[in-house]
Amino acid sequence: MDQETGTGRLRVKLPSLPEVFRTVAIPVRARFWRKLAAFSGPGYLVAVGYMDPGNWATDLAGGSAFGYTLLSVILLSNVMAILLQSLAAKLGIATGRDLAQACRDGYPRPIGIALWLLCELAIVACDLAEVIGTAIALQLLFGLPLVWGICITAFDVLLLLLLQNHGFRKLEAFVITLLVVIAGCFVYELALSQPAWSAVMAGFVPDARIVRDPAMLYIAIGIIGATVMPHNLYLHSSIVQTRAFATDPAGKREAIRFATIDSTVALMLALFINAAILILAASAFHTSGQTRVAEIQDAYQLLSPTLGAAAASTLFAVALLASGQNSTVTATLAGQIVMEGFLHVRLTPWVRRLITRLLAIVPAVGVAIVYGEQGTGKLLVLSQVVLSMQLPFAVIPLVQFTSDRTRMGEFVNPLWLKLAAWVIAAIIVGLNIRLLLGVAGLV
């Protein structure tokens, strides 16, 4: 952090999230599983962003409209996410700098400011999805008007403050508990829907129609935007530093290995939940001719009569509420990391949370009042496309920094990983260009 002193300006590099930096002890001579347990947690906080309410909107729309076809996009997105999140963890562990700090160190100030603004836009788009998703869940479970539910979400900052006061491991435990609730709800839903598993397996094979069909491509890019989320790369590169691992090369190498296992396992859970939502929409709605079920409220109303079980709709809403509350925690942490890393501006968590949430609440309330439920559903999908548009501005710096030997030393990306990472960056940029050309009517 830049600090003013009596003799001039002194630059002191403080760690990311200093209040929780290296607060989680790592046993030195423990067995593999005990060490893995100590390192486990950050991956699940990251995985939350891969199954937030924005994912629900895109997965429901894709499954009801196109059946199982877009499962291949979910799988591709998850593979991208696993690789990119492993790079984010490696950057944080190897250099002691999160991605926002690395951008501030590595780019001229105007570029750093531009990247910060783009990342803040992505966080607001993510928070917009959480606001709408939580409000919809409150409406479905308790009958609250949508506008009231949106306004109530302003107070979930109290939940974050309560969790942070009990330590970072308690925060991780809360998140993991809600993830288990979400997964359990969808196991039940899938058992009821009885999908055609041969068709499900075929859906994981890429289909050229995804690129040729503008409507399918729009949903596909929304899925990528909802899955590989830019602020998660900033988040992961910071929270891996909550572990008090040895800082010699051997200790960093071990930390990178366990952090990669942690995030990979957590993202496989995210893959299951995202695929389950799309499979549920395809098996319950698409196969019965209900191909326009793009709204979460419509899915809630139709699930119980379609599947013949009264609990189906209720559990669907419970999982949605758990998803929204989980995502609100991680978006706040990401916002704090981004602001501190790019600008060296530190706000108390409740102030930072309130600013982000108000920026999301204002457009959500406006759309809910003017256009009602249908408008908020479209806004939910649009927020995920906006996220996808911001993704290259986080991915390209991440790949560049982790491929720089001067910065990474012996932990620099090997050639195969460097090539794979740049291919993923090129795919993301190419899909976004294709979408923009389609919107402009040029293709």
N, C-alpha and C positions, 0 to 999 in steps of 0.2 A: 504494500500500500504506500502511496506517496504521503509523506508526513512533513509538515512544516516544522523546522527547528529554528533556534535562535541564530544559527550560523548559516542558514540557507535551506535548501530543499534536499531532503534525504529520502532516497527510495528504499523502502523496506518491503520485501516480498513476504506477505503473510500467507498462510495456507488457506485453501478453500474451506468454507464453513468452519472457521476457527473454533467455534464453540463445541464442535463434535470431532474435531481433527484428532485422529489416533486415540480415540476414547474406548475402542473395543479391543480388549486384550486378545492376543493370539498365543496359545500354548506352544512352548518351544519344542519340547520333546514328545509331543502327543502323537498318537496314531493318525493315519490318513483321515478316517471318518470324523474324528474329533476336530481336526484342523479344518476340514471342509465345513463342519457345522459352524465354526467360529467365523469363517469367511462368508458363509451364506447369509443372504439378506439383501445386499445392494441389488442383486439381479432381480429379486422379486419386486423391489420398488420400481425398477426400470420396466419390468414386465407389465406393471399396472397400466402404463401408457399404451400398451399394445392391445388392451381389451377394454378401453374406456367407452362411454356412450357413443362416441363418434364411430367406433368400429361397429357397434350394433346397427346404426343407421345404414352404413354401407353394406354390411353383410346381409341384413334383411332385404335391402333393395336388390342386391345381386342374386341372392338365393331365390326370391320369389319371381323375379323377372327372367332369370337365365338358368335356373336349376342349379346343378352342381358344377357348371362350367368354370366359374371363377374360383373354385377351390385351388386351382393351379396358381392363381395370383396370390392367394393367401400363403401358400407354401413358398413361393418365390420370395414374397415379402419377408417371411420368417427367416429364410436362409440369409437374405440380405441383413436382416436385423441382427442375427447371431454374429455374423462377421463384423459388422460395424460396431456393435456394442463391445465386442472383444477388443477392438482397436481403441475404443474410448477408455476402457479399463486399463489397457496397457499404457496409454498416454499418461493417465493420472498417476499410475504406480511408478512408471519408469522415470518420469520427469518431476513429479511432485507438483505439477501444474494441471489444472483442469482445462478443458477446451477453450473456455472464455478467456482465461488468463493467457493461454498459449496464443490466442488470436491477438490479444493486446500486446504481447511481447513480440510477435512475429510480423505484424502488419503496420503500415503507417496509420496514424490516428484516424484520418477520414475513413479509411476502409474499416477500421475497427468499429467506429460509430455506426457505419452503414450495416455491418453485420449484427451489431447489437440491436438496432431498430428492427431488422428482419426477424431476429430471434424473439424479440418482444411481441411482434405481430403473430408469430407462430404460437407463443404461449397464450396470448389472448384468444386465438382461434381454438386452441385446445380447451381453454377454460370455458369458452362459449359452449362447446360440446358438453362439458361437465354440468354447466348451469342448466342447459335444456334437458339433459338426461335425468338429472336429479329431480327437476321440477316435474317432468313427466312421471317419474316413479312415484313421487308424492301424490300426484293427481290420481294415478291408477290405484294406489293402495288406500288413500284416505279421502279421495274426492276433492282435494284442494283445487281451486281454479289455477290454471297454468301460470297466470301473472303472479299470483300470491306465492306459488312454489318457487318461481324465479327469484322473487324478492327474499324469500326465506334463506336461499342459498348464500346470501351475503353474510349470514351469521355462522357458517361452518368454519370460519377462521378460529372460533373458540375451540373446535375439535382439534385443530392442528396445535394450538397453544397447549392444550391439555396433554397431548401426546408428547410434544417436545420437552415438556417439563419432567417427564418420566424417563428420559434417556433415549438414545437412538435405537437401541435394541428393542425397546418397548414399541417404538414406532414401527419397526420392521415386523414385530410379532402381530401388531394390529393389522397391517397390510396383508400379511400371509393368511391370517384368519379369514379376512373377507374374500381373499382369492379362493380359499377352500370352499367357502359358502357358494360363490359363483359357480365353481366347477361342479359342486354337488347338485346344484339346481339344474345344470345342463345335462348331467348324466341322467337325471330323472326325465327330463324333456325328451332326450334322444331315445330312451327306452320306450317312451310312449309313442313317438312318431314313427318308429320302425322304418327307417330309410332303406332304400335299395342299396346295399353295401357294394355291389358290383358297380353300380352307377357312381357311387361316391368315389371308389378307387379310380374310375375313369376320369372323374373330374379333376384329379390331381395331375393329369397329363395336359400340358399346354395346348391350347386350341388357337389357330390363326385367326378365328373370328373375333377374338378379343381385340386385336389391333384394327381390324377392318370395320367393325361395327362401332360407330361413334358413341352410341348409348352405352354399350358394354365397356368401351374404353374409359368413358367418364367415370363409371362405377369402379373400374379396375384401378384407375389412378387414385380415386378416393380411398380404396382399400389400402393402397401403398402409403398414402398420406396418413391414414389412420393407424397403420402398423409401424412403419419406420418413422418415428416422430423425431423431428430435429432437436427439440429441447431435451430429449432423453439422452442424446449423446453428451450434452453438457452436464446433465445430471450424473450420469454414470462415471464420467471422468473425475468427478468430485467426491462422490460418496464412497468410492473404493478406498479413499484416503482416511476413512473413519477407522480402518483397521491398523493396529500398531504392529505391523510386520517389520522384520529386520530390513534395514535400508542398504545393506551391502548387496552386490549383484546376485548372490545366491538367494537372499531373502526376497528381493524383488521378483526374481524368476519364479519362485514358489508362489508369491502373491498373485502374479499374473496367471499362473496355471489354475489356482483355486478360484480366482475371480471369473475366469473364462468358463470353468465348470458351472459355477453358480449361475451366471447369466444364461448359459446354454440350457440348463435344466429349467430355469424359470421361463424362458421363452418357448420351450416346448409345451409348457402348460398354457401359455398364451396362444400357441398354435392350436391346441385342442379346443380352447374356448371360442376362438374366432371361427374355426372350422365348424364347431358345433352350432353356432348361431346360423351360419349359412346353410348347413345341412338341415337344420330344423326348418328354416324358411322354405328350402327347396322341397323337403318331404311333406311338410304340412300344407304349404300354399301352392307352390308351382305345379306339383303333380295333380292338384285338384282344380287347376285352372284359375287360381287366384294369383295372377301374375303381377298385380299392381300393389301388393302389400309392401309399401316402402316406409310407412309410418309406424313407429313403435307402438302408438296407441291402437292402430288397426291390428297389429300382431297380437297384442294383449287381448283384444276383444274376440279375436277369431281362434286363439289357441285352444281354449277349453272346449268349445263346441266341435272344433275340428278333430282334436285328439280324444275327446270323450272323457276328460278328467277335469274336475272342477279346480284342482290344485295347480293345473298347468299354468294358467294365467297369473295366479298369485305368486308362484315361484319365479316366473319370468320377471315380474315387477320387483320382487325382493332382490334378485340378482342384479337388476338394473340399478337399484338404489345402492347396493354394495359397490358396484362398479363406479358410480359417480362419486361416492365418498372416498374411495381409494384414490381415484385420480386427482381429487382436490388436494390431497396431501403432497403428491409428487410434483404437481404443477407449481405449488408454492415454493418448494425447495429449489426447483429448476429456476424459477424467477429470481430467487435470492442469489443463486450461484451466478447467473448471467449478469445481474446488475453489479454485483461485487467484482466479478472477474473483468468485465469490459470497462466499467467506469470507476471502480474502487469507491462506489457509493454504497454505504451499508445502512439499511433501514431495519427497524425492528420487524419481526415476522408478521405481526398483525397488520402493520401499516402496509407492508409489501403485498400481503394477501388481499387487503381491502382494495388497494389500487387496481390490482389485476382483475379482481372479481367485478368491480364496478364497471371497468371497461368492457367486460363481457355481458353484464346485466343490462346495460342501457340498450344495445341493439336487440337483445333477446326479448326484453319487455316491449319494445317498439313493434317488433315483428309479431309477437303474440297478440298484442292489442289490435293491430291492423289486419293481419292475415289469419290469426287463429292457429289451431294445431297443425294444419297443413303447411303453413308458412314456416313454423319452427322446425318441422321435419326436413324441409328443403334447406333451411339454414344449417341444420346439423350436417347434412351431406356436403354442403358448400364449405363448411369450416374444415372438413377433412381434405378437400381439394386444395384449399389455401395452405394447409400444412404441407402437403406434397410439394407445392410450388416453392416453399421455403427450404425444403430438404437439401437441395444441392449446396446451399450457402453454409450448411453445417458439415455435410459429408466431404466436400472438396478440401476444406482446411484440415479436417481430421486425417484424411488419407495423406495429404501433403506433409503434415507434421510427423506422423508415425513412419513415413518413408524417408525422413531426414536423419541421416546418421549423426550429424553434428548435434542434433537435439536428443536423439534416442540412444545413441551409443550402440552397445551390443544388442539392444532390444529393437533395433530398426526392423521394419518389415522385410522379410526375405523376398526374393524376386517373385515367387509364385503368389505370395499374399499381396504384394504390391500390385501385380497385374489383376488379380481377382478384385481387389478393392477399386481400382480405376475402372474396371468393366462395370461394376455395380454403379459407380458414380455416373458413367456414361449412359447406362440404362435409365437411371432416374432422370437425368437431364433430357434424354431423348424422348421419354414418355411425356414429360412436361411440355416440351416443344410441340409434340404431336397433338396434345390436348389444346394448347393455345391456338395452333393453326386451325384445329377443328372448330373451336369457339368462334374464331374470326371468319369461318366459312371458306378458308383457303384450301382445305382438303376434304 
